[in-house]
Amino acid sequence: MTNAQGTTDVRLQINISKLERYLSTKISNFNPPLTVRQFKLGQSNPTYLLIDANKTRYVLRKKPPGSLLSSTAHAVEREFRVLDALSKNTNVPVPKVYLLCEDNSIIGTPFYVMEFLEGRIFEDVRLLTLSLEDRHKCWYSAVDTLAKLHSVDYKAIGLGDYGKSSGFYSRQIRSLIKVSTIQANIKDENGKEVGPLPRLDDLIKWFKKNEIDDETTIVHGDFKLDNLIFHPTEPKVIGILDWELSTIGHPLSDLANLLMNFYTKETGLERMTGLFNVPDLPIPSANELIKFYCDKRKRDYPIPKFEFCIVFSFFRLAVITQGIAARIARNQASSAQAKSYAKMFKPITNRGLEIIDECGDLSPKGKL
């Protein structure tokens, strides 16, 4: 997490006095009263900076208030479980977690508390504030961190039942279609529907025809540069944040999500979502980063049908941003930038469709 400059006044209120009393019984050396701020980043689970009387900083993540669109969404309990397992048993850089509270009477929803990591979060994948050398080192550190995560024996650290061991992409596509259909029909107070993704039937048909072979690791689910904390001065990752979508699944889904920026075009996506068109910038190319990942994982390069993974990433992001639009309609949005993100689900879908139209049916080697 960054310093208080990355926070605002609390937008979604919590009962601070109850929280103080609860934390006093659960965290050693915790000393009320609390100062509470809310982080600007985070579209889904509201995230707060807690500062106690000792100036010790903590981070709290909670479910949003109200009834949720899905019983499995916003699963802070799963976030806590994977962070706890990784922090105790692996060299994957994650924050230490202190406690999980599933008692709604404390602040209204389940939540967990983790350590505050002092470092840098880069919202702009171009890393324009860094030297050329550090841009390269930061990107390679991000890919190295991902390779470490995917190399973990998830069964050995107690996560054997954290997700299903096969059929990740087909299962995810079915789930996203279902969620998107529900979200499209959500209406705001004026009766206006959120609306569907463009050409959804074309997407479904292409996915079925071109699906890639199964692989299984822990996957983060939203692995991207602004979900990583970098050392305050050094070009290396010290923490991975936002584990809400983590599961057991296909590792290439994480790699494709990280590299989406290299497959965007000047469509307005960069302004709203941080998906900049970066091929000509002085940072490592997508192919260089993919090769580095393959070397770290000891797998073949180039990766067959990687276009499938990229298109899926655009599809999933489209459903996520459509979900933000649905939460706005239900008055459940937690981000100060939520309205901007909510407008992007159709352009994001269209970029995935452009890649489909450019590639056609995939050969074993793909075309990217």
Protein Blocks (a to p, Z undefined) as FASTA:
>chain_A
ZZfklpccdfbdcdfklmmmmmmmmmghiacdddddddfbhjkbgcdddddfkopacddd
dddedjdfbfkgoilklmmmmmmmmmmmmcbdcdddfbdcfbfklnopacdddddddddd
dfblnlmmbcfklmmmmmmmmmmmmmmmmmpcfklnopamnpcfehklmmmmmmmmmmmm
mmmmpccfkopafbiaehklmmmmmmmmmcccddddddehlacfklcccdfkbccdfbde
hjllgccddfklmmmmmmmmmmcccehlmmmnopacfklpccddfklmmmmmmmmnopac
ddehklmmmmmmmmmmmmmmmmmmmmmmnopafbfklmmmmmmmmmmmmmmmmmmmmnmp
adfkojZZ
